[in-house]
Amino acid sequence: MMKWSTSLRIMLCTVLAACTLAVGFGGDQGEIAEAASDHYKFDFGAGAVENGYIGVSASTAYTPSKGFGFNTPANMRNVSASGSGVRSDAVQFLKFGTKSDNTFNVDLPNGLYEVKVILGNTSRASVAAEGVYQIMNMTGNGASDQFQIPVTDGQLNLLITEGKEGTAFTLSALEIRKLSNQPVTNRTIYIGGDSTVCNYYPLGSSVQGGWGQMLPSYVNNATFQVRNMATGGQIARGFRNDGQMEAILKYIKPGDYFILQLGINDTNAKNNTTEAQFKEIMRDMVRQAKSKGATVVLSTPQGRATDFNSANVHQAENRWYNASTRALAQEEGVTLMDLNKLSSAYFTSIGPAATLALYMNGDSLHPNRQGAAQLARIVAADLKRQGLNGF
């Protein structure tokens, strides 16, 4: 049964009447100004509440009559933050984990929503909602990102979680906007990968970049949303077992894509993954995504900036368990996007010096923002060349 609170009913009636409502919740909960049933803005912490936001402190408990609040306020704490406006304070989640009941709850009519998150001061934190990860490893004070989520039970349940163990998981602001009455995500490209693929923050100006972060600039955003679930240091076993694949499988559907690129860290001896083990774990993820009706694309990682031979030809074909990824694509009948070979051809065309300029200073493995953009361009162009629908 949908949890329509008294407050939210009032908001809806007000919008339908084309009036403006200002409801004071008192104390640390601030006010609702020009409330709308499809757009909510929350300002967290003990400080002043920004105009147009609903104030929420760590002690704000959820009640059905109010329609929002923390499920277990005893596990929350008000903290300061180093930004301005809504970024000047925050709440900290003292209990966390994707399955934790220490959530911020908001009663919402069923439908599809866009949720924008602004963190407080934190080194690295992830966003979870409805029991799974939604955004992976946001970094830096005041980091911001957004995601789509279908609400099917009348309530959104969200928390900030790892991240990086031992750091504070904080939330400064939350904005929720209804996109559709249908609780189904837009057509989506889900991405799995490592530090050469993942997001870096601020998303629009980071020095380092992952090609998954830059891919939205090279696809039709009216056709696709991109959900980049890649994380630095990730291996195939970790991606499958530690929550990222779980999140993808919760939402992926026919018409969606799952692009999976791993292998760099799997080849590191400390991760105890043989090539045969890597291939079978990857196979398991391929089959799980296919069972949901999604289209799977396997990608091979690009080589190092320094992988030039004496003839200035870039060649890294045999790195990162790439042979197993290529073989697996053929065995499972899925698309291979051979970024390793394609990027090597591009690097050869521009030469060693220009290639090095596309990587982080002193780092031959990780692309900078410009390098990540070039890799994303190559990815999108190859998927279009192969005739994948929507590209």
C-alpha positions in Angstrom: 0.0 0.0 0.0 1.4 3.4 -0.9 2.4 5.6 2.0 0.8 9.0 1.2 1.4 11.2 4.2 -0.9 14.0 5.2 1.8 16.5 4.3 2.2 15.1 0.8 -1.6 15.1 0.3 -1.7 18.7 1.2 1.1 19.4 -1.3 -0.7 17.7 -4.1 -3.9 19.5 -3.5 -2.1 22.8 -3.4 -0.4 22.2 -6.7 -3.7 21.2 -8.3 -5.3 24.4 -7.0 -2.3 26.4 -8.4 -1.7 28.0 -5.0 1.5 28.4 -2.9 1.8 26.7 0.4 4.2 27.4 3.2 4.1 24.8 5.9 6.3 25.3 9.0 7.4 22.0 10.6 9.1 23.9 13.4 12.4 23.5 15.2 15.2 22.1 13.1 12.9 20.9 10.3 12.6 24.3 8.5 9.8 25.0 6.1 8.3 23.9 2.8 8.1 26.8 0.3 6.1 26.4 -2.8 5.7 22.7 -2.2 5.1 20.5 -5.2 4.0 16.9 -5.2 6.7 15.9 -7.8 9.7 17.9 -6.6 11.2 17.8 -3.1 14.4 19.5 -1.8 15.9 18.6 1.6 18.7 20.5 3.4 20.4 18.3 6.1 22.2 19.4 9.3 21.7 21.7 12.2 22.4 25.0 10.4 20.2 27.5 8.6 17.9 26.0 6.0 18.3 27.3 2.5 15.3 28.9 0.7 13.1 26.4 -1.0 14.4 23.5 1.0 12.9 21.4 3.8 15.2 21.3 6.8 16.2 17.9 8.2 18.4 17.4 11.3 19.9 14.2 12.6 17.0 14.0 15.1 14.3 14.2 12.5 12.5 10.9 12.9 10.2 9.5 10.1 6.5 9.6 10.9 3.7 8.8 8.5 2.0 12.1 9.2 5.2 14.0 8.2 6.1 11.8 5.3 9.9 12.0 5.7 12.6 11.5 8.2 15.3 9.1 9.5 14.3 5.5 10.3 16.8 5.4 13.2 17.8 8.9 14.3 19.9 7.5 17.1 22.3 6.4 14.4 22.6 9.9 12.8 24.7 12.9 13.8 24.7 16.6 12.7 28.1 17.6 11.4 29.6 20.8 9.8 30.8 20.9 6.2 33.3 23.2 4.5 31.0 24.4 1.6 28.5 27.2 1.4 24.7 27.2 1.2 23.3 23.7 1.5 27.0 22.4 1.5 27.7 24.3 4.8 26.4 21.4 7.0 25.4 17.8 6.8 24.3 14.7 8.7 26.6 11.7 9.2 25.4 8.1 8.9 26.9 6.3 11.9 25.4 3.0 10.8 25.6 2.0 7.2 25.7 -0.7 4.5 23.4 -1.3 1.6 21.1 -3.5 3.8 21.1 -1.1 6.8 17.8 0.1 8.2 19.5 3.5 9.0 17.8 5.2 6.0 16.3 8.5 5.2 12.8 7.8 4.2 10.5 9.9 1.9 6.9 8.9 1.1 6.4 9.2 -2.7 3.7 8.2 -5.1 4.9 5.3 -7.2 6.7 6.3 -10.3 10.2 7.1 -11.8 12.3 9.7 -10.0 15.5 11.5 -10.5 17.5 11.8 -7.2 20.3 14.4 -6.9 22.7 13.9 -4.0 25.1 16.4 -2.5 27.6 15.0 0.1 29.1 16.8 3.0 32.8 16.5 3.9 33.9 13.0 3.0 36.9 11.2 1.4 34.9 8.6 -0.5 31.3 7.5 -0.1 28.7 5.6 -2.0 24.9 6.1 -2.2 22.5 3.2 -1.6 18.7 3.1 -1.9 16.2 0.3 -1.9 18.8 -2.1 -0.5 21.4 -1.7 -3.4 24.1 0.6 -4.5 23.0 3.5 -6.7 26.2 5.6 -7.0 29.7 4.3 -6.4 32.6 6.0 -4.7 31.8 9.7 -4.8 35.0 11.6 -3.7 35.7 15.0 -2.3 33.9 17.4 -0.1 30.5 18.5 -1.5 30.5 16.0 -4.3 27.3 15.8 -6.3 25.7 13.2 -8.6 22.3 12.0 -9.6 20.5 8.8 -10.5 17.1 7.5 -11.7 15.2 5.2 -9.5 11.7 3.5 -9.7 9.6 3.7 -6.6 7.1 0.8 -6.4 6.1 0.7 -2.7 5.3 4.3 -2.0 8.6 5.2 -0.3 12.2 6.0 -1.1 14.8 4.6 1.4 18.2 6.1 1.0 21.5 6.2 2.9 25.2 7.1 2.4 27.6 4.2 2.9 31.1 2.9 1.9 33.0 4.3 0.1 36.2 4.0 2.0 36.2 2.3 5.3 37.0 4.5 8.2 35.8 7.8 6.6 32.6 9.8 7.3 29.6 9.1 5.2 27.7 12.4 5.1 24.8 14.0 3.3 24.2 17.7 2.8 21.3 17.9 0.4 18.9 15.8 -1.5 16.6 16.8 -4.4 13.9 14.5 -5.7 12.1 15.1 -9.0 9.4 12.9 -10.5 10.0 12.0 -14.1 7.1 9.6 -14.9 4.2 7.9 -13.3 5.6 4.6 -14.6 8.1 3.0 -12.2 10.5 1.9 -14.9 13.9 3.3 -15.6 14.6 4.9 -19.0 16.7 2.8 -21.4 20.0 2.4 -19.7 23.7 1.6 -20.4 25.1 -0.1 -17.3 28.9 -0.2 -17.1 31.1 -2.4 -15.0 34.8 -1.8 -14.7 37.8 -0.4 -12.8 39.7 2.8 -12.3 40.2 3.3 -16.1 36.4 3.3 -16.5 34.9 4.8 -13.2 33.7 8.2 -12.4 35.9 10.9 -10.9 34.6 14.0 -9.1 33.6 16.8 -9.8 32.1 15.0 -12.7 32.3 18.0 -15.0 35.8 19.1 -14.2 37.9 16.3 -12.8 41.5 16.1 -13.8 41.5 12.3 -14.0 38.7 10.5 -15.9 37.3 7.2 -16.7 35.8 6.5 -20.1 32.5 5.4 -18.5 32.3 8.9 -16.9 32.7 10.5 -20.3 30.5 8.2 -22.3 27.3 10.3 -21.9 28.9 13.0 -24.1 29.1 10.5 -27.0 25.6 8.8 -26.8 22.1 10.2 -27.4 20.9 11.2 -23.9 17.4 11.3 -25.2 17.8 7.6 -25.8 20.0 6.4 -22.9 20.9 7.2 -19.4 24.4 5.9 -18.4 24.8 4.2 -15.0 28.5 3.8 -14.4 29.0 1.2 -11.6 32.8 0.9 -12.1 35.2 1.4 -9.2 38.9 1.8 -8.8 40.9 -1.4 -8.0 38.0 -3.6 -8.9 38.3 -7.2 -10.0 35.8 -9.5 -11.5 35.1 -11.4 -8.3 34.6 -8.2 -6.4 32.2 -6.7 -8.9 30.1 -9.8 -8.9 30.1 -10.5 -5.2 30.2 -7.1 -3.4 27.1 -5.4 -4.6 27.7 -3.7 -7.9 26.4 -6.6 -10.0 23.5 -7.0 -7.6 22.4 -3.4 -8.2 22.6 -3.8 -12.0 20.5 -7.0 -11.9 17.8 -5.3 -9.8 17.0 -2.9 -12.6 18.4 -4.1 -15.9 15.8 -5.0 -18.5 15.3 -5.8 -22.2 16.6 -2.9 -24.3 19.3 -2.0 -21.8 23.1 -2.6 -22.3 25.6 -4.0 -19.9 29.2 -3.1 -20.9 31.7 -5.0 -18.8 35.5 -4.3 -18.8 37.7 -5.9 -16.2 41.1 -7.7 -16.1 43.7 -5.1 -15.2 43.5 -5.8 -11.5 42.7 -9.5 -11.9 46.2 -10.0 -13.3 47.7 -8.6 -10.1 49.1 -11.5 -8.0 47.7 -10.1 -4.8 44.2 -10.6 -6.0 44.6 -14.4 -6.4 42.7 -14.7 -9.6 43.9 -17.1 -12.3 42.9 -16.4 -15.9 40.6 -19.5 -15.9 38.9 -18.2 -12.7 38.6 -14.7 -14.2 36.9 -16.1 -17.4 34.3 -18.1 -15.5 33.4 -15.2 -13.2 33.0 -13.0 -16.2 30.9 -15.7 -17.9 28.6 -15.9 -14.8 28.0 -12.1 -15.0 27.4 -12.3 -18.8 24.8 -15.0 -18.3 23.1 -13.2 -15.4 22.7 -10.0 -17.5 21.5 -12.0 -20.5 18.9 -13.8 -18.4 17.3 -10.3 -17.8 17.0 -9.7 -21.5 19.8 -7.2 -21.7 22.4 -6.9 -24.4 25.9 -7.6 -23.1 29.1 -6.0 -24.5 32.5 -7.3 -23.4 35.3 -4.7 -23.6 39.1 -5.2 -23.4 41.1 -2.5 -21.4 43.4 -0.1 -23.2 47.1 -0.6 -22.7 49.7 1.6 -21.0 50.8 4.8 -22.5 54.3 3.3 -22.9 53.3 0.2 -24.8 55.1 1.4 -28.0 57.6 -0.8 -29.8 60.8 0.4 -31.5 58.8 1.2 -34.7 56.4 3.5 -32.6 53.5 1.1 -33.0 51.4 0.8 -29.9 50.7 -2.8 -29.0 49.2 -4.2 -25.8 47.1 -7.0 -27.1 48.2 -9.7 -24.7 47.7 -7.7 -21.5 45.0 -8.0 -18.8 43.6 -11.4 -19.6 42.4 -10.0 -22.9 42.6 -13.3 -24.7 40.0 -14.7 -22.3 37.7 -11.8 -22.7 37.8 -12.1 -26.5 37.2 -15.9 -26.3 34.4 -15.4 -23.9 32.5 -13.0 -26.1 32.6 -15.5 -28.9 31.6 -18.5 -26.7 28.7 -16.6 -25.2 27.6 -15.0 -28.4 27.9 -11.4 -27.1 29.3 -8.3 -28.7 33.1 -7.7 -28.3 34.2 -4.1 -28.2 37.9 -4.5 -28.4 39.0 -1.2 -26.9 42.5 -2.6 -26.4 43.1 -2.9 -30.2 41.1 0.1 -31.1 42.9 2.4 -28.7 46.3 1.0 -29.7 45.4 1.9 -33.3 44.5 5.4 -32.2 47.6 5.8 -30.1 49.8 4.7 -33.0 48.2 7.3 -35.2 49.0 10.1 -32.8 52.4 8.9 -31.6 54.1 8.3 -28.3 54.2 12.0 -27.1 50.6 12.7 -27.8 49.6 9.4 -26.2 51.5 10.2 -23.0 49.7 13.6 -22.9 46.4 11.7 -22.6 47.5 10.0 -19.3 47.9 11.3 -15.8 51.4 12.8 -15.1 53.8 10.1 -14.1 51.2 7.4 -14.6 51.2 5.2 -17.7 48.0 3.4 -16.8 45.3 5.9 -15.9 43.9 8.4 -18.5 43.4 12.0 -17.7 40.1 13.7 -18.6 41.1 14.2 -22.2 42.3 10.6 -22.6 39.1 9.3 -21.1 37.1 11.3 -23.5 39.0 9.8 -26.4 38.4 6.3 -25.1 34.7 7.1 -24.7 34.6 8.4 -28.2 36.2 5.2 -29.5 33.7 3.0 -27.5 30.6 4.8 -28.8 31.9 4.9 -32.4 32.7 1.1 -32.4 29.3 0.2 -31.0 27.6 2.3 -33.7 29.8 0.7 -36.3 28.7 -2.7 -35.1 25.1 -1.7 -35.5 23.9 -1.8 -31.9 20.5 -0.3 -31.5 20.4 3.2 -30.2 24.1 4.1 -31.0 
